[in-house]
Amino acid sequence: RALHPDVLLLDIAMPGVDGIAVARALTALDPSPVVIFVTAFDQFAVAAFEVEAVDYLMKPVDPIRLQRAVDRTRVHLEQREARPK
């Protein structure tokens, strides 16, 4: 929270807490960071989008696919900034 990141790249499997739980907790922040999941677990994709992840990348990450995720994130942030407050 102290860093106020715009974007987070999260894995599903992390020590102590899973990435879905982290993303769910981040939705309480205003504005919440954009989340891109980068993981080896394909079975959590639906849960990732339920917590409003912008993208879900599978390891090993294809550089072209990563670029599309970054582009999508940039658009998402620009649209969020353009919204009336």
N, C-alpha and C positions, 0 to 999 in steps of 0.2 A: 504494500500500500504506500509506503514512504516514497517509492520511486515513481509512481504514477505512469507505468508503461502504456504505450499506445497499442502494442502488439506483443503477444506471448506465443512462443512455439512450445507446446506441451506434449509430453509423451503420456500414454495411458498408465504404464507401470512406472511408478516413482516410489522412492522410500517414504514410508509413513502415510501417504495419502495418494489416491489415484488422480490422474489428470482430469477425469470427469468431475470429481468432487471439487477440485480446485476451480475449474471453469464455472461450476454451479455457484460457488461462493463469490466469484468475481462478478456475477450478474447483479449483485447487490450494490456494486460501485457505480457512481454516476460521474463521468462516463465509465463504462466498463471497458477493459482492454479487449481488443480483437484477439480471438484465439484461433490458432491454426494447430491442429493436432498432427504430430509426426510420430508415427508408431508402427510397430510390427503386427499389431492386433487388428484384424479387419472386422471382428465381430462387435466392435464398439462404435462403429460409424453412426448408427442411428442415434445412440445416446449422445454422441458428440454434437450432432446437429440439433438435438433437443435442448442443449445448453447453448445454442446459437453460435457454434463454431463457424468460422467463415470457410474453412476447408479442412480436409482430412487427408493427409499424405501417408503413403505406405513406405516403409523402409525396405530396401535402400531407395532413397529419394532420387527421382529423375530430375535433373536440373531444369528441364523445360517445364515440368509439372510444378516445381517449386516457384519458378518465375510466374506461372499463371496464378498461383496462390498469393504471391506478393502483389501482383497486379490487382487481383480481386480485393485484397485487403486495402490497397491504396484507394480504390474506388469506394469501398465501404466507408473508410475514414473521411473521404472528401464529402460524401453524401451526408454523413453524420454532422460534419462541421457546417454544412449548408442549411441544415434544419433550423427553423426558428426556435429560439430558446424560451 
